[in-house]
Amino acid sequence: MVVVLAATPASAHPVGEPGEPSCFGERISHGSSDHGLTPVDRAAALEEVVAPVLAGEFGPEAQAFALEFFGDDGVDVKEMTSWVRLNCSDDPFIEQP
């Protein structure tokens, strides 16, 4: 089974090509320089996207993934940067058994 959880606000203007070594830096830099967001601001914005998933609005598989990846205590900066790295990988899909 494949569970996909996408940070939809990031799709407004894609930055960085997944699989390219510069993707992570481009995405982190873009959020700061073009949008004036600190890492804490970006974590809070991602938390708003993740909250409905954690609430079960996208089904139990997505909820289980979100709980495993983010936990139930909000999205912190480390989790946000891990999420950006995941979405910059060659294969950003997470396979769940």
DATA-V990780 format. One record per residue. N is the residue number from 1. RES is the residue in one small letter. D_CENTER is the distance of its C-alpha to the mean C-alpha in whole Angstrom. Layout:
N_RES_D_CENTER + N_RES_D_CENTER
This chain:
1_m_19 + 2_v_16 + 3_v_13 + 4_v_11 + 5_l_8 + 6_a_6 + 7_a_5 + 8_t_9 + 9_p_10 + 10_a_9 + 11_s_11 + 12_a_14 + 13_h_15 + 14_p_13 + 15_v_14 + 16_g_14 + 17_e_15 + 18_p_13 + 19_g_16 + 20_e_17 + 21_p_18 + 22_s_17 + 23_c_14 + 24_f_12 + 25_g_15 + 26_e_15 + 27_r_11 + 28_i_12 + 29_s_15 + 30_h_15 + 31_g_13 + 32_s_16 + 33_s_19 + 34_d_18 + 35_h_17 + 36_g_18 + 37_l_15 + 38_t_15 + 39_p_13 + 40_v_14 + 41_d_13 + 42_r_10 + 43_a_9 + 44_a_11 + 45_a_10 + 46_l_6 + 47_e_9 + 48_e_11 + 49_v_9 + 50_v_8 + 51_a_12 + 52_p_14 + 53_v_12 + 54_l_13 + 55_a_17 + 56_g_17 + 57_e_17 + 58_f_16 + 59_g_18 + 60_p_18 + 61_e_17 + 62_a_13 + 63_q_14 + 64_a_15 + 65_f_12 + 66_a_10 + 67_l_13 + 68_e_13 + 69_f_10 + 70_f_10 + 71_g_13 + 72_d_15 + 73_d_16 + 74_g_13 + 75_v_10 + 76_d_11 + 77_v_11 + 78_k_11 + 79_e_8 + 80_m_6 + 81_t_8 + 82_s_7 + 83_w_4 + 84_v_5 + 85_r_8 + 86_l_7 + 87_n_7 + 88_c_10 + 89_s_12 + 90_d_15 + 91_d_14 + 92_p_10 + 93_f_12 + 94_i_12 + 95_e_16 + 96_q_17 + 97_p_21
